[in-house]
Amino acid sequence: MIKTSYTIGQVSKLLDLPNSTIRYYDSQNLLPNLEKNDAGIRIFSQADIDTLRVIECLKKSGMKIKDIYTFTNLVAQGDDSIKERRDMFYRVRHDFELEMEKMKQTMKVLDFKCEYYDKAISDGTEEYVQSEMPLSEIVPVETNKI
């Protein structure tokens, strides 16, 4: 089987990540299996690319670099850490779901304000739309939190 390798430039284009970000991840030891040639040039395998994809996913989910480092260390431990890694992903997934719910509420307010200003422009004033479209009725505040 022929092993395909990639340069940092190729990986950068493939994943739409700046070279500097990839170098940073390497400097933080998030790519423990990354090989370098005799000249110190990084040689990326498909497994390294997959690792970068997971790192980016975790970053987008809000995970901090130190926690991603913990994850990559767990991966390096092999099968002994499978349950711990799974539990970590369930926690990240749960936190991300909560964040998505907050984002949905934000989108409701943004949608409301777009409709609000469309109506105000159509009317030529905010006078009527303020009484017809109060935010508290369209996107209510959950008073059960207090």
C-alpha positions, 0 to 999 in steps of 0.5 A: 500500500502506498502511503500518501503524504502532504505538505503543510501548504497542501493541508492548508488548502485542503482544510482552509486553515492558515499555515500558521494555525497548523504550525501552532497546533504542532507547537502545542503538541496536538499532532503527536504522530506528525513526522518531519524529514531530515530538514525538519519539514513537516510531512502530513499523513491522512491520519494527521489531516483527520486529527486536524479536522477533529481539532478544528471541530473541537475548537469550533465547539468552544473547547480550549487548546489545553482541553484539546491537548488532554484529548490528544494525550488520551488518544495517544494512550490507545484503547485504555482511554476509549471510554474517557474520550467518548465521555469527553465528546458527550460533554462537549456535545451537550455543551454545544447543544446548549450553546446552539439553543442560545444561538437559536434565541439570538436568531429569533431576535435578529429575525424579529428586528429584520421584520420590525424594520421592514415594517417600519420602513414600509410605514415610514415610521416606527410609531405603529410597529412599536405597538404592533410588534413588541419584542416581549410578545414575539420573543418572550423572556423566560420569567421562570428563571428568576 
